């Protein structure tokens, strides 16, 4: 393993241990303390809000401080929440361990795809233009369902930047995130983490494809048309280097590694009966799947085509920044997710399809959309007297059941609303979905004009995405 790869691994491990350490050391002492609530106090959400606000305003208002200290800020805020769970919460250790497992799975897949895709150099022999860019975005949306939004984003963002060299505008990056990094992956469990978790819980593999394909297709087409109108105003740059009329590949063997990574996603006891779980056997915060992903990443980097790495300008800084920021996000959002889960459980009976759609969507834009999906899936299933932890009952929920408390709406409509919202609304912010921040960092390293957090939200996602999502709600979920 190279020094750079070791540095990334060591950074992630140190952050994780730092976050989990207070609970691990002091859990027994905390267990003997006075009576503690099973839910965190509302004020414990403040560190998450502070981190979110600093991510939004730091690069704009105090860029020098943020550039030099954002990692320390992320660690400090995450540690504050971890200390509370270690000292002041019942079952705090188990909650932190579960978050640690989620973070390790998240960063293992993200970093592995980043490294493997970084060794594939794609040179597209056409100038960036509305038709060419539109075709690339649609291709990325389709590809996202086969190799995930992260895989498609990491594979295509660099050639997308190259063909538009000299004509890049902020909207180029934004629409790539909208289409390839988020909405594109809305048809299969491979496409986006919430759908994969639904699959693990019992939702049939092709259920989303069969029910969401029309809204997905129309949304992709509308976004591509809007993009092409914007792109037509830019014109064509003569400065980009390209080989006319051809597509060249370097590092083709990394496609094999990419395929192995996608297959490794399914190395889970919930998918393969009898598959060993290191978490259960040895109480480790990672499993065989994460070890396999790490091994593939190391092998891919060690055997990578040097010309491909150089052509892509590959370095570890984007994944390192994501690792530091998201450890803080994962830790600080624990209380927010717990409170949301309790609210969804207690008020599910009062929730209509509309509420499930908008609550799931809005929260998926600022929280991890995977646990948000699970929380509202559990609430919706409970509305129909079903247990979201039982695969048979989840399958029944997906196939369609009725309930007096749900009115005329079938359980399928509730599941469709939660699935669409958790995936589509991930495009609302840079932190709504993992590849969003990665694409932003790679584009910034390529000296592209990238909008800041607030510019992204107020200039693009609210005026462009919200009206589309409102139309989807009005046509499908206005019940």
ZAVEX-805950 format. One record per residue (C-alpha): residue number from 1; x, y, z; residue in one letter. Coordinates in nm, 3 decimals, padded with zeros to 5 digits. Layout:
<pts>
- i / xx / yy / zz / aa
- NUM / X / Y / Z / A
...
</pts>
This chain:
<pts>
- i / xx / yy / zz / aa
- 1 / 00.000 / 00.000 / 00.000 / X
- 2 / 00.138 / 00.342 / -00.095 / X
- 3 / 00.203 / 00.617 / 00.154 / X
- 4 / -00.094 / 00.816 / 00.024 / X
- 5 / -00.333 / 00.523 / 00.055 / X
- 6 / -00.201 / 00.448 / 00.403 / X
- 7 / -00.254 / 00.810 / 00.497 / X
- 8 / -00.618 / 00.801 / 00.388 / X
- 9 / -00.680 / 00.475 / 00.573 / X
- 10 / -00.505 / 00.601 / 00.885 / X
- 11 / -00.699 / 00.927 / 00.879 / X
- 12 / -01.031 / 00.747 / 00.857 / X
- 13 / -00.937 / 00.497 / 01.128 / X
- 14 / -00.814 / 00.768 / 01.363 / X
- 15 / -01.133 / 00.968 / 01.320 / X
- 16 / -01.351 / 00.664 / 01.379 / X
- 17 / -01.163 / 00.560 / 01.689 / X
- 18 / -01.172 / 00.914 / 01.821 / X
- 19 / -01.550 / 00.923 / 01.774 / X
- 20 / -01.614 / 00.581 / 01.927 / X
- 21 / -01.352 / 00.599 / 02.205 / X
- 22 / -01.550 / 00.791 / 02.471 / X
- 23 / -01.839 / 00.543 / 02.462 / X
- 24 / -01.610 / 00.241 / 02.454 / X
- 25 / -01.413 / 00.351 / 02.758 / X
- 26 / -01.685 / 00.501 / 02.971 / X
- 27 / -01.993 / 00.292 / 02.882 / X
- 28 / -01.988 / 00.093 / 03.208 / X
- 29 / -01.950 / 00.408 / 03.417 / X
- 30 / -02.236 / 00.570 / 03.230 / X
- 31 / -02.452 / 00.261 / 03.278 / X
- 32 / -02.433 / 00.309 / 03.655 / X
- 33 / -02.536 / 00.673 / 03.644 / X
- 34 / -02.877 / 00.817 / 03.715 / X
- 35 / -03.186 / 00.740 / 03.512 / X
- 36 / -03.130 / 00.838 / 03.149 / X
- 37 / -03.374 / 00.900 / 02.869 / X
- 38 / -03.388 / 00.663 / 02.573 / X
- 39 / -03.411 / 00.964 / 02.341 / X
- 40 / -03.159 / 01.249 / 02.320 / X
- 41 / -03.258 / 01.604 / 02.417 / X
- 42 / -03.358 / 01.826 / 02.128 / X
- 43 / -03.067 / 02.063 / 02.192 / X
- 44 / -02.823 / 01.785 / 02.100 / X
- 45 / -02.920 / 01.849 / 01.736 / X
- 46 / -02.735 / 02.184 / 01.763 / X
- 47 / -02.389 / 02.042 / 01.667 / X
- 48 / -02.539 / 01.902 / 01.346 / X
- 49 / -02.706 / 02.234 / 01.265 / X
- 50 / -02.381 / 02.419 / 01.338 / X
- 51 / -02.182 / 02.185 / 01.113 / X
- 52 / -02.438 / 02.219 / 00.836 / X
- 53 / -02.434 / 02.598 / 00.862 / X
- 54 / -02.054 / 02.607 / 00.861 / X
- 55 / -02.037 / 02.384 / 00.553 / X
- 56 / -02.281 / 02.624 / 00.388 / X
- 57 / -02.121 / 02.953 / 00.492 / X
- 58 / -01.755 / 02.869 / 00.560 / X
- 59 / -01.624 / 02.879 / 00.199 / X
- 60 / -01.815 / 03.204 / 00.143 / X
- 61 / -01.777 / 03.412 / 00.461 / X
- 62 / -01.460 / 03.285 / 00.632 / X
- 63 / -01.290 / 03.082 / 00.365 / X
- 64 / -00.936 / 03.095 / 00.508 / X
- 65 / -01.044 / 02.968 / 00.850 / X
- 66 / -01.265 / 02.700 / 00.693 / X
- 67 / -00.996 / 02.585 / 00.452 / X
- 68 / -00.744 / 02.531 / 00.732 / X
- 69 / -00.971 / 02.411 / 01.013 / X
- 70 / -01.279 / 02.237 / 00.868 / X
- 71 / -01.142 / 01.895 / 00.961 / X
- 72 / -01.089 / 02.002 / 01.322 / X
- 73 / -01.438 / 02.151 / 01.334 / X
- 74 / -01.591 / 01.829 / 01.201 / X
- 75 / -01.401 / 01.614 / 01.453 / X
- 76 / -01.480 / 01.845 / 01.746 / X
- 77 / -01.854 / 01.861 / 01.678 / X
- 78 / -01.871 / 01.485 / 01.618 / X
- 79 / -01.679 / 01.421 / 01.941 / X
- 80 / -01.921 / 01.639 / 02.139 / X
- 81 / -02.215 / 01.420 / 02.037 / X
- 82 / -02.011 / 01.102 / 02.093 / X
- 83 / -01.922 / 01.211 / 02.446 / X
- 84 / -02.286 / 01.268 / 02.526 / X
- 85 / -02.379 / 00.923 / 02.400 / X
- 86 / -02.088 / 00.772 / 02.593 / X
- 87 / -02.170 / 00.941 / 02.922 / X
- 88 / -02.536 / 01.035 / 02.915 / X
- 89 / -02.736 / 00.795 / 02.699 / X
- 90 / -02.865 / 00.447 / 02.764 / X
- 91 / -02.727 / 00.204 / 02.506 / X
- 92 / -02.498 / 00.481 / 02.383 / X
- 93 / -02.217 / 00.240 / 02.300 / X
- 94 / -02.435 / 00.025 / 02.076 / X
- 95 / -02.569 / 00.333 / 01.897 / X
- 96 / -02.218 / 00.463 / 01.832 / X
- 97 / -02.102 / 00.121 / 01.716 / X
- 98 / -02.392 / 00.099 / 01.472 / X
- 99 / -02.303 / 00.445 / 01.336 / X
- 100 / -01.941 / 00.337 / 01.308 / X
- 101 / -02.047 / 00.034 / 01.103 / X
- 102 / -02.254 / 00.254 / 00.873 / X
- 103 / -01.968 / 00.499 / 00.828 / X
- 104 / -01.718 / 00.224 / 00.750 / X
- 105 / -01.951 / 00.071 / 00.491 / X
- 106 / -02.008 / 00.417 / 00.344 / X
- 107 / -01.642 / 00.515 / 00.323 / X
- 108 / -01.529 / 00.169 / 00.206 / X
- 109 / -01.759 / 00.177 / -00.096 / X
- 110 / -01.700 / 00.544 / -00.170 / X
- 111 / -01.321 / 00.531 / -00.149 / X
- 112 / -01.300 / 00.202 / -00.341 / X
- 113 / -01.507 / 00.338 / -00.628 / X
- 114 / -01.306 / 00.661 / -00.623 / X
- 115 / -00.976 / 00.472 / -00.650 / X
- 116 / -01.093 / 00.221 / -00.911 / X
- 117 / -01.259 / 00.486 / -01.131 / X
- 118 / -00.951 / 00.707 / -01.096 / X
- 119 / -00.753 / 00.443 / -01.285 / X
- 120 / -00.986 / 00.456 / -01.588 / X
- 121 / -00.909 / 00.734 / -01.833 / X
- 122 / -01.189 / 00.808 / -02.081 / X
- 123 / -01.119 / 01.052 / -02.363 / X
- 124 / -01.428 / 01.153 / -02.558 / X
- 125 / -01.350 / 01.285 / -02.904 / X
- 126 / -01.620 / 01.549 / -02.932 / X
- 127 / -01.643 / 01.906 / -02.815 / X
- 128 / -01.878 / 01.977 / -02.531 / X
- 129 / -02.211 / 02.087 / -02.679 / X
- 130 / -02.577 / 02.056 / -02.577 / X
- 131 / -02.636 / 01.727 / -02.767 / X
- 132 / -02.306 / 01.570 / -02.659 / X
- 133 / -02.343 / 01.675 / -02.296 / X
- 134 / -02.708 / 01.572 / -02.289 / X
- 135 / -02.620 / 01.227 / -02.424 / X
- 136 / -02.342 / 01.190 / -02.167 / X
- 137 / -02.577 / 01.283 / -01.882 / X
- 138 / -02.843 / 01.037 / -01.997 / X
- 139 / -02.576 / 00.768 / -02.032 / X
- 140 / -02.461 / 00.847 / -01.679 / X
- 141 / -02.818 / 00.820 / -01.549 / X
- 142 / -02.858 / 00.475 / -01.705 / X
- 143 / -02.513 / 00.367 / -01.588 / X
- 144 / -02.593 / 00.476 / -01.232 / X
- 145 / -02.844 / 00.193 / -01.206 / X
- 146 / -02.575 / -00.062 / -01.294 / X
- 147 / -02.274 / 00.064 / -01.097 / X
- 148 / -02.438 / 00.306 / -00.853 / X
- 149 / -02.453 / 00.684 / -00.855 / X
- 150 / -02.107 / 00.698 / -00.697 / X
- 151 / -01.956 / 00.465 / -00.958 / X
- 152 / -02.114 / 00.651 / -01.251 / X
- 153 / -02.015 / 00.989 / -01.108 / X
- 154 / -01.652 / 00.892 / -01.051 / X
- 155 / -01.626 / 00.731 / -01.394 / X
- 156 / -01.775 / 01.016 / -01.598 / X
- 157 / -01.704 / 01.342 / -01.415 / X
- 158 / -01.347 / 01.377 / -01.543 / X
- 159 / -01.424 / 01.317 / -01.914 / X
- 160 / -01.726 / 01.546 / -01.873 / X
- 161 / -01.498 / 01.820 / -01.742 / X
- 162 / -01.244 / 01.762 / -02.021 / X
- 163 / -01.485 / 01.787 / -02.314 / X
- 164 / -01.621 / 02.112 / -02.171 / X
- 165 / -01.280 / 02.265 / -02.104 / X
- 166 / -01.292 / 02.639 / -02.167 / X
- 167 / -01.672 / 02.654 / -02.151 / X
- 168 / -01.751 / 02.517 / -01.805 / X
- 169 / -02.013 / 02.706 / -01.608 / X
- 170 / -02.150 / 02.634 / -01.259 / X
- 171 / -02.465 / 02.477 / -01.402 / X
- 172 / -02.256 / 02.210 / -01.577 / X
- 173 / -02.149 / 02.072 / -01.239 / X
- 174 / -02.494 / 02.118 / -01.083 / X
- 175 / -02.684 / 01.927 / -01.353 / X
- 176 / -02.427 / 01.648 / -01.347 / X
- 177 / -02.499 / 01.611 / -00.975 / X
- 178 / -02.875 / 01.631 / -01.032 / X
- 179 / -02.887 / 01.366 / -01.303 / X
- 180 / -02.590 / 01.130 / -01.264 / X
- 181 / -02.514 / 01.156 / -00.893 / X
- 182 / -02.874 / 01.131 / -00.768 / X
- 183 / -03.189 / 01.089 / -00.975 / X
- 184 / -03.022 / 00.859 / -01.227 / X
- 185 / -02.982 / 00.585 / -00.964 / X
- 186 / -03.351 / 00.567 / -00.886 / X
- 187 / -03.440 / 00.242 / -01.064 / X
- 188 / -03.243 / -00.037 / -00.897 / X
- 189 / -03.113 / -00.122 / -00.548 / X
- 190 / -02.760 / -00.090 / -00.688 / X
- 191 / -02.833 / 00.268 / -00.790 / X
- 192 / -02.872 / 00.434 / -00.450 / X
- 193 / -02.816 / 00.325 / -00.087 / X
- 194 / -03.178 / 00.373 / 00.034 / X
- 195 / -03.306 / 00.138 / -00.235 / X
- 196 / -03.039 / -00.117 / -00.149 / X
- 197 / -03.142 / -00.107 / 00.217 / X
- 198 / -03.501 / -00.157 / 00.106 / X
- 199 / -03.389 / -00.459 / -00.094 / X
- 200 / -03.210 / -00.599 / 00.212 / X
- 201 / -03.530 / -00.552 / 00.412 / X
- 202 / -03.739 / -00.748 / 00.161 / X
- 203 / -03.844 / -00.515 / -00.124 / X
- 204 / -03.815 / -00.719 / -00.449 / X
- 205 / -03.510 / -00.625 / -00.659 / X
- 206 / -03.707 / -00.501 / -00.963 / X
- 207 / -03.992 / -00.342 / -00.766 / X
- 208 / -03.870 / 00.018 / -00.802 / X
- 209 / -03.796 / -00.027 / -01.173 / X
- 210 / -04.147 / -00.152 / -01.233 / X
- 211 / -04.315 / 00.132 / -01.041 / X
- 212 / -04.088 / 00.437 / -01.078 / X
- 213 / -03.963 / 00.413 / -01.438 / X
- 214 / -04.211 / 00.665 / -01.583 / X
- 215 / -04.156 / 00.948 / -01.328 / X
- 216 / -03.781 / 00.873 / -01.345 / X
- 217 / -03.778 / 00.896 / -01.725 / X
- 218 / -03.984 / 01.214 / -01.739 / X
- 219 / -03.772 / 01.381 / -01.469 / X
- 220 / -03.447 / 01.291 / -01.649 / X
- 221 / -03.583 / 01.419 / -01.981 / X
- 222 / -03.708 / 01.747 / -01.830 / X
- 223 / -03.377 / 01.810 / -01.653 / X
- 224 / -03.179 / 01.730 / -01.969 / X
- 225 / -03.393 / 01.969 / -02.175 / X
- 226 / -03.348 / 02.248 / -01.918 / X
- 227 / -02.974 / 02.178 / -01.915 / X
- 228 / -02.950 / 02.189 / -02.295 / X
- 229 / -03.125 / 02.528 / -02.300 / X
- 230 / -02.866 / 02.660 / -02.053 / X
- 231 / -02.583 / 02.493 / -02.242 / X
- 232 / -02.687 / 02.635 / -02.578 / X
- 233 / -02.618 / 02.984 / -02.447 / X
- 234 / -02.254 / 02.903 / -02.371 / X
- 235 / -02.132 / 02.828 / -02.721 / X
- 236 / -01.843 / 02.600 / -02.818 / X
- 237 / -01.487 / 02.638 / -02.698 / X
- 238 / -01.195 / 02.573 / -02.930 / X
- 239 / -00.945 / 02.523 / -02.648 / X
- 240 / -01.036 / 02.170 / -02.539 / X
- 241 / -00.799 / 01.891 / -02.640 / X
- 242 / -00.974 / 01.597 / -02.801 / X
- 243 / -00.948 / 01.328 / -03.071 / X
- 244 / -01.234 / 01.395 / -03.308 / X
- 245 / -01.504 / 01.135 / -03.339 / X
- 246 / -01.361 / 00.866 / -03.111 / X
- 247 / -01.363 / 00.740 / -02.755 / X
- 248 / -01.030 / 00.630 / -02.610 / X
- 249 / -00.980 / 00.424 / -02.298 / X
- 250 / -00.681 / 00.373 / -02.074 / X
- 251 / -00.680 / 00.141 / -01.775 / X
- 252 / -00.949 / -00.090 / -01.912 / X
- 253 / -00.860 / -00.362 / -01.663 / X
- 254 / -01.009 / -00.145 / -01.389 / X
- 255 / -01.352 / -00.228 / -01.529 / X
- 256 / -01.292 / -00.577 / -01.391 / X
- 257 / -01.222 / -00.426 / -01.048 / X
- 258 / -01.535 / -00.216 / -01.087 / X
- 259 / -01.743 / -00.526 / -01.156 / X
- 260 / -01.596 / -00.701 / -00.852 / X
- 261 / -01.681 / -00.400 / -00.636 / X
- 262 / -02.044 / -00.406 / -00.746 / X
- 263 / -02.064 / -00.781 / -00.676 / X
- 264 / -01.908 / -00.729 / -00.333 / X
- 265 / -02.201 / -00.503 / -00.237 / X
- 266 / -02.414 / -00.818 / -00.214 / X
- 267 / -02.180 / -00.993 / 00.032 / X
- 268 / -02.429 / -00.952 / 00.310 / X
- 269 / -02.603 / -01.208 / 00.535 / X
- 270 / -02.933 / -01.043 / 00.447 / X
- 271 / -02.875 / -01.128 / 00.079 / X
- 272 / -02.686 / -01.459 / 00.102 / X
- 273 / -02.823 / -01.699 / 00.359 / X
- 274 / -02.549 / -01.828 / 00.587 / X
- 275 / -02.294 / -01.568 / 00.479 / X
- 276 / -02.060 / -01.506 / 00.775 / X
- 277 / -02.089 / -01.177 / 00.963 / X
- 278 / -01.771 / -01.052 / 01.129 / X
- 279 / -01.979 / -00.800 / 01.323 / X
- 280 / -02.174 / -01.078 / 01.492 / X
- 281 / -01.887 / -01.324 / 01.530 / X
- 282 / -01.618 / -01.086 / 01.656 / X
- 283 / -01.814 / -00.765 / 01.737 / X
- 284 / -01.615 / -00.572 / 01.477 / X
- 285 / -01.741 / -00.247 / 01.319 / X
- 286 / -01.672 / -00.383 / 00.968 / X
- 287 / -01.740 / -00.702 / 00.778 / X
- 288 / -01.610 / -00.922 / 00.498 / X
- 289 / -01.766 / -00.689 / 00.242 / X
- 290 / -01.561 / -00.393 / 00.362 / X
- 291 / -01.241 / -00.601 / 00.368 / X
- 292 / -01.307 / -00.718 / 00.012 / X
- 293 / -01.367 / -00.360 / -00.103 / X
- 294 / -01.047 / -00.240 / 00.063 / X
- 295 / -00.849 / -00.524 / -00.098 / X
- 296 / -00.992 / -00.440 / -00.441 / X
- 297 / -00.904 / -00.073 / -00.395 / X
- 298 / -00.544 / -00.152 / -00.298 / X
- 299 / -00.503 / -00.396 / -00.588 / X
- 300 / -00.654 / -00.149 / -00.834 / X
- 301 / -00.425 / 00.132 / -00.722 / X
- 302 / -00.111 / -00.083 / -00.716 / X
- 303 / -00.176 / -00.214 / -01.068 / X
- 304 / -00.324 / 00.105 / -01.212 / X
- 305 / -00.216 / 00.240 / -01.550 / X
- 306 / 00.012 / 00.534 / -01.461 / X
- 307 / -00.087 / 00.725 / -01.773 / X
- 308 / -00.454 / 00.693 / -01.674 / X
- 309 / -00.384 / 00.822 / -01.323 / X
- 310 / -00.186 / 01.116 / -01.457 / X
- 311 / -00.444 / 01.191 / -01.725 / X
- 312 / -00.713 / 01.205 / -01.458 / X
- 313 / -00.498 / 01.418 / -01.229 / X
- 314 / -00.567 / 01.156 / -00.964 / X
- 315 / -00.491 / 01.232 / -00.600 / X
- 316 / -00.649 / 01.143 / -00.266 / X
- 317 / -00.750 / 01.491 / -00.153 / X
- 318 / -01.120 / 01.471 / -00.257 / X
- 319 / -01.179 / 01.143 / -00.073 / X
- 320 / -00.978 / 01.263 / 00.227 / X
- 321 / -01.195 / 01.573 / 00.260 / X
- 322 / -01.513 / 01.366 / 00.230 / X
- 323 / -01.385 / 01.123 / 00.495 / X
- 324 / -01.321 / 01.402 / 00.746 / X
- 325 / -01.641 / 01.597 / 00.686 / X
- 326 / -01.870 / 01.296 / 00.681 / X
- 327 / -01.739 / 01.147 / 01.004 / X
- 328 / -01.862 / 01.466 / 01.166 / X
- 329 / -02.191 / 01.450 / 00.976 / X
- 330 / -02.249 / 01.085 / 01.067 / X
- 331 / -02.179 / 01.150 / 01.436 / X
- 332 / -02.372 / 01.475 / 01.474 / X
- 333 / -02.682 / 01.353 / 01.293 / X
- 334 / -02.734 / 01.059 / 01.533 / X
- 335 / -02.970 / 01.253 / 01.764 / X
- 336 / -03.156 / 01.406 / 01.469 / X
- 337 / -03.218 / 01.060 / 01.322 / X
- 338 / -03.329 / 00.921 / 01.657 / X
- 339 / -03.578 / 01.202 / 01.711 / X
- 340 / -03.708 / 01.169 / 01.355 / X
- 341 / -03.745 / 00.795 / 01.398 / X
- 342 / -03.947 / 00.842 / 01.716 / X
- 343 / -04.164 / 01.106 / 01.553 / X
- 344 / -04.229 / 00.889 / 01.247 / X
- 345 / -04.316 / 00.592 / 01.467 / X
- 346 / -04.552 / 00.790 / 01.692 / X
- 347 / -04.727 / 00.989 / 01.417 / X
- 348 / -04.731 / 00.743 / 01.125 / X
- 349 / -05.103 / 00.690 / 01.170 / X
- 350 / -05.162 / 01.061 / 01.099 / X
- 351 / -04.931 / 01.072 / 00.797 / X
- 352 / -05.082 / 01.077 / 00.449 / X
- 353 / -04.891 / 00.980 / 00.136 / X
- 354 / -04.818 / 01.350 / 00.084 / X
- 355 / -04.658 / 01.384 / 00.425 / X
- 356 / -04.445 / 01.075 / 00.378 / X
- 357 / -04.325 / 01.211 / 00.045 / X
- 358 / -04.235 / 01.560 / 00.167 / X
- 359 / -04.095 / 01.458 / 00.507 / X
- 360 / -03.878 / 01.186 / 00.351 / X
- 361 / -03.765 / 01.420 / 00.075 / X
- 362 / -03.679 / 01.729 / 00.277 / X
- 363 / -03.494 / 01.530 / 00.542 / X
- 364 / -03.308 / 01.327 / 00.277 / X
- 365 / -03.170 / 01.654 / 00.143 / X
- 366 / -02.993 / 01.739 / 00.468 / X
- 367 / -02.952 / 01.401 / 00.642 / X
- 368 / -02.823 / 01.067 / 00.525 / X
- 369 / -03.102 / 00.952 / 00.294 / X
- 370 / -03.049 / 00.582 / 00.376 / X
- 371 / -03.154 / 00.588 / 00.745 / X
- 372 / -03.419 / 00.848 / 00.660 / X
- 373 / -03.567 / 00.598 / 00.414 / X
- 374 / -03.560 / 00.322 / 00.676 / X
- 375 / -03.725 / 00.536 / 00.941 / X
- 376 / -04.018 / 00.630 / 00.720 / X
- 377 / -04.039 / 00.280 / 00.574 / X
- 378 / -04.085 / 00.153 / 00.929 / X
- 379 / -04.350 / 00.419 / 00.995 / X
- 380 / -04.541 / 00.345 / 00.674 / X
- 381 / -04.529 / -00.031 / 00.731 / X
- 382 / -04.657 / 00.019 / 01.085 / X
- 383 / -04.949 / 00.215 / 00.944 / X
- 384 / -05.056 / -00.106 / 00.772 / X
- 385 / -04.990 / -00.325 / 01.076 / X
- 386 / -04.667 / -00.465 / 00.929 / X
- 387 / -04.315 / -00.495 / 01.068 / X
- 388 / -04.040 / -00.335 / 00.854 / X
- 389 / -03.787 / -00.567 / 01.021 / X
- 390 / -03.962 / -00.876 / 00.881 / X
- 391 / -03.868 / -00.945 / 00.512 / X
- 392 / -04.190 / -01.138 / 00.451 / X
- 393 / -04.403 / -00.851 / 00.574 / X
- 394 / -04.196 / -00.594 / 00.382 / X
- 395 / -04.250 / -00.800 / 00.067 / X
- 396 / -04.620 / -00.803 / 00.144 / X
- 397 / -04.607 / -00.425 / 00.195 / X
- 398 / -04.442 / -00.384 / -00.147 / X
- 399 / -04.695 / -00.610 / -00.319 / X
- 400 / -04.981 / -00.397 / -00.188 / X
- 401 / -05.212 / -00.415 / 00.111 / X
- 402 / -05.488 / -00.183 / 00.226 / X
- 403 / -05.560 / -00.033 / 00.565 / X
- 404 / -05.853 / 00.171 / 00.700 / X
- 405 / -05.606 / 00.424 / 00.843 / X
- 406 / -05.454 / 00.474 / 00.498 / X
- 407 / -05.783 / 00.561 / 00.328 / X
- 408 / -05.792 / 00.455 / -00.034 / X
- 409 / -05.413 / 00.451 / -00.077 / X
- 410 / -05.238 / 00.118 / -00.118 / X
- 411 / -04.917 / 00.040 / 00.066 / X
- 412 / -04.742 / 00.040 / -00.273 / X
- 413 / -04.808 / 00.412 / -00.309 / X
- 414 / -04.651 / 00.481 / 00.031 / X
- 415 / -04.342 / 00.279 / -00.061 / X
- 416 / -04.318 / 00.454 / -00.396 / X
- 417 / -04.340 / 00.798 / -00.231 / X
- 418 / -04.066 / 00.712 / 00.020 / X
- 419 / -03.841 / 00.556 / -00.247 / X
- 420 / -03.874 / 00.844 / -00.494 / X
- 421 / -03.830 / 01.114 / -00.230 / X
- 422 / -03.524 / 00.960 / -00.065 / X
- 423 / -03.341 / 00.929 / -00.399 / X
- 424 / -03.458 / 01.239 / -00.585 / X
- 425 / -03.429 / 01.487 / -00.297 / X
- 426 / -03.069 / 01.377 / -00.235 / X
- 427 / -02.985 / 01.626 / -00.512 / X
- 428 / -03.110 / 01.922 / -00.309 / X
- 429 / -02.776 / 01.987 / -00.131 / X
- 430 / -02.412 / 01.888 / -00.157 / X
- 431 / -02.450 / 01.662 / 00.146 / X
- 432 / -02.775 / 01.500 / 00.035 / X
- 433 / -02.589 / 01.211 / -00.127 / X
- 434 / -02.229 / 01.094 / -00.103 / X
- 435 / -02.113 / 01.155 / -00.464 / X
- 436 / -02.240 / 01.515 / -00.463 / X
- 437 / -01.953 / 01.635 / -00.248 / X
- 438 / -01.705 / 01.418 / -00.438 / X
- 439 / -01.806 / 01.566 / -00.774 / X
- 440 / -01.786 / 01.916 / -00.628 / X
- 441 / -01.432 / 01.857 / -00.499 / X
- 442 / -01.307 / 01.698 / -00.823 / X
- 443 / -01.453 / 01.985 / -01.025 / X
- 444 / -01.298 / 02.242 / -00.790 / X
- 445 / -00.958 / 02.073 / -00.827 / X
- 446 / -00.997 / 02.105 / -01.205 / X
- 447 / -01.046 / 02.482 / -01.153 / X
- 448 / -01.410 / 02.467 / -01.261 / X
- 449 / -01.642 / 02.742 / -01.143 / X
- 450 / -01.827 / 02.552 / -00.871 / X
- 451 / -02.118 / 02.713 / -00.684 / X
- 452 / -02.089 / 02.733 / -00.307 / X
- 453 / -02.337 / 02.552 / -00.081 / X
- 454 / -02.588 / 02.838 / -00.064 / X
- 455 / -02.553 / 02.917 / -00.434 / X
- 456 / -02.620 / 02.554 / -00.519 / X
- 457 / -02.937 / 02.547 / -00.308 / X
- 458 / -03.087 / 02.890 / -00.382 / X
- 459 / -02.980 / 02.936 / -00.745 / X
- 460 / -03.033 / 02.582 / -00.870 / X
- 461 / -03.192 / 02.312 / -00.657 / X
- 462 / -03.484 / 02.518 / -00.518 / X
- 463 / -03.585 / 02.697 / -00.840 / X
- 464 / -03.523 / 02.397 / -01.070 / X
- 465 / -03.578 / 02.079 / -00.870 / X
- 466 / -03.855 / 02.181 / -00.630 / X
- 467 / -04.108 / 02.264 / -00.905 / X
- 468 / -04.039 / 01.927 / -01.069 / X
- 469 / -04.074 / 01.744 / -00.738 / X
- 470 / -04.395 / 01.937 / -00.670 / X
- 471 / -04.539 / 01.821 / -01.003 / X
- 472 / -04.446 / 01.460 / -00.918 / X
- 473 / -04.622 / 01.501 / -00.583 / X
- 474 / -04.932 / 01.657 / -00.740 / X
- 475 / -04.968 / 01.385 / -01.005 / X
- 476 / -04.874 / 01.080 / -00.797 / X
- 477 / -04.890 / 01.148 / -00.425 / X
- 478 / -05.144 / 01.422 / -00.363 / X
- 479 / -05.351 / 01.203 / -00.131 / X
</pts>
